[in-house]
Each structure stands twice: as structure tokens, then as C-alpha cells.
Amino acid sequence: MNALSFLTRTNDSAAPLVARLTLGLVMFPHGAQKALGWFGGYGYSGTMGFFTGTLHIPAVFAFLAIAAEFAGALALILGLFGRVAAFGMAAVMAVAILSVHATNGFFMNWNGNQKGEGFEYHLLVLGLAAIVMIYGAGKASLDGIISQRIGGK
């Protein structure tokens, strides 16, 4: 099996469809904040400045984080290279947990009682991403169409 076959291989199941659409639709606004400045975000240059200057993330990894959240969300919505997009988001969330959110505990900061946000949201993203990484993009995906055309299903 070649790499393209592996990356696009999926089935016609609704479970990965629900996981990828939920993940893509929830992550798109976050990616659009970082890439475009939509939804009150700082846009690409502001986000890069924060990631590289304040958080001291190397520029290549900062770029990849923005791309994972923005382009990855679009790819998940379309079901295009779902495994790759889900892996990118999982990597971003794992790094966010380990570098920022773990010190704030499990729970989100719903009442403004703690210094920052906990990591419960990030675990949900990791769970949804794991479904897509394991099972593929599922029903109604471009991956499914590609996989059928190249005989990888």
C-alpha cells in the first residue's frame, strides 16, 4: 500500500464523519482567529509574534500550529487528508496541554476563578482527532472518493 492509499483509506461509516465535522467546525474559528484575524483574533502576524516572541516557539512550529488549526480545519470539513489534519490538530493540542494548560488543572475557567484555562477541551480535541486518525475521514469525504479512485478502499 502506498502512502496516498494509506492516508486516504477510509470507510463509509458515519462515526468518523461526525468526529471530523465536529473537530473541523469547532477548530475553524480558532484557526481563523490566528490566520485571518476573524472572530476577534490577532491574525497571522499578531499570532506569529505572540508564539515566537512571548511563548518562544520557533517560527516553523508556530507556522505549523497556525496551519494545523486553519487549513487542517478546512481539510477536515472537506474530508481531505483527514488523518494528516487530525494529526496536526492533535499535535497542537498535546503541546498546548504540556506547555500551557496542564498547570491550570483539568477544568476550563468558566467562572474566571483560576489563572488560565485547564485542559479538558484539549482532551476532547485529542479524542476526536484519534477517531479520525484511526478510522479515516469516513462517509461523505474527499478521502473516500480518492481512495475509491486509486483502489485503496
JOPE-V220032 format. One record per residue. N is the residue number from 1. OMEGA is omega in whole degrees, -180 to 180 (* if undefined). Layout:
BEGIN
N & OMEGA
N & OMEGA
END
This chain:
BEGIN
1 & 180
2 & -175
3 & 180
4 & 177
5 & 180
6 & -175
7 & -177
8 & -178
9 & -180
10 & 176
11 & -177
12 & -176
13 & 178
14 & -177
15 & 177
16 & 175
17 & 180
18 & -180
19 & -176
20 & 178
21 & 177
22 & -180
23 & -179
24 & -178
25 & 178
26 & -177
27 & -178
28 & 179
29 & 178
30 & 177
31 & 179
32 & 174
33 & -175
34 & -175
35 & -171
36 & -176
37 & 178
38 & 175
39 & 177
40 & -179
41 & -177
42 & 180
43 & -175
44 & -175
45 & 178
46 & 179
47 & 178
48 & 179
49 & 179
50 & -178
51 & -175
52 & -176
53 & -176
54 & -178
55 & 178
56 & 176
57 & 177
58 & -173
59 & -179
60 & 179
61 & 175
62 & 177
63 & -179
64 & 178
65 & 178
66 & 180
67 & 180
68 & -178
69 & -177
70 & -179
71 & 178
72 & 178
73 & 178
74 & 179
75 & 179
76 & 179
77 & 179
78 & -176
79 & -179
80 & -176
81 & -177
82 & -180
83 & -180
84 & -180
85 & 180
86 & 178
87 & 179
88 & 179
89 & 178
90 & 179
91 & 179
92 & -178
93 & 178
94 & 178
95 & 179
96 & 178
97 & -174
98 & -174
99 & -174
100 & -164
101 & -178
102 & -179
103 & -180
104 & 179
105 & -174
106 & -169
107 & 172
108 & -176
109 & -174
110 & -175
111 & -179
112 & -176
113 & -178
114 & -174
115 & -178
116 & -179
117 & 173
118 & -172
119 & -179
120 & 177
121 & -177
122 & 177
123 & 176
124 & 177
125 & 179
126 & 179
127 & 178
128 & 179
129 & 179
130 & 178
131 & -179
132 & 179
133 & -178
134 & -171
135 & -177
136 & -174
137 & 176
138 & -176
139 & 174
140 & -179
141 & 173
142 & 175
143 & 179
144 & 179
145 & 179
146 & -178
147 & 178
148 & -177
149 & -178
150 & 177
151 & -178
152 & -176
153 & *
END
